């Protein structure tokens, strides 16, 4: 699938998202979020304010990767487990809630 097809699918997916949206970013990248990525240029601009009530952003690093694997192994892979994704340097939960 080419980038144009993917971005169209991503736009439609974002337009139909509702409630809480969760985003995972690669913390090993120098700049985990890029406004030029599909997320930054297609998906976020297409989120509908009336439908999306909250956006959770998790930055995945080597330090919290094992917690992520634990969360994925749970059934269902959601809930309190995600609150355990922490930054080992600051001990703060890596999560930003925005509306």
N, C-alpha and C positions, 0 to 999 in steps of 0.2 A: 504494500500500500504506500503510495507516495505521500509527501508531506501535505499537499493540498487536500487529499482525501482524508488523511488523519485529522487535519485541522477542522474540516467540516464535521466529522464525527465528534470531535472534542467539543466544538461549539454547540452542537445539538445536545450532547450529554450535559454540558454546563447549563444550558437553557432550561433543561428539565429537572435539574437537581433541586432538592427541597430539604428543609430542615437543617441539620448539621452536616457540613461538608468537611471532610478530613483530607489534608494534603500532607504528603511525606516528601521531604527534600533531602538530597544527598549532602550531608555535612562534610564530606571529604572534598567537595568542590570548593574552590577559593570563594566563590560567590554562589551559595546554595540556591538562591532565587535569582532568576534572570528575567527581566521584562521582555526579552526577545524569545524566550522559550514558548512552547505551546501553552504551558500553564499561564505564563505572564501575558502573552499576546492574544490568546484565544479564549482559554477557559475562564480566567478571572473576569475579563470584561463581559463575558456572556452569562455570568451568574445573575439571577434575577433577585433583586433586593426584597421583593414581596414574598418570595418563595424560600430563600435561604435565610435562616435565622442566626447561624453561627458558622464560623470557619475555624477549624482547629488545624494548626500548622505544627508538624513534628519534624525536627531536624535530626536525621539519623547519622550518628557518628560511630566510630569504632567502640567508644565507651558504652554506648547504649544499644548496640546491635544485638547482644544476647537477650536483652529484655524484649526487643522487637520480635525475635524468633520465638520467644515464649508466648507472646501475645498472639502471634499467628497460629501457633500450635493449639491454642485454646479453642473451644467450640462453644459459642461463637467467638470469633476473634475481636472482641470489643469490650467496652466497659472499663472497669477500674484498672485493668491491666495497663491500659495506655497511660494512665496517670503515673506509672512507674518509669516511664521514659524520662530519664534525668540527665542533665549535663554534669558529668563527674567533676568538672572544675568548679562550677558555681553551686552545684547541688540544687539548682532550680529546675522545675519541671519545664521541659522544652515544649511549650504550647502557647500559642497566642490565640485568644478568642477575639474575633472582630465581627462586626455586623455590617 
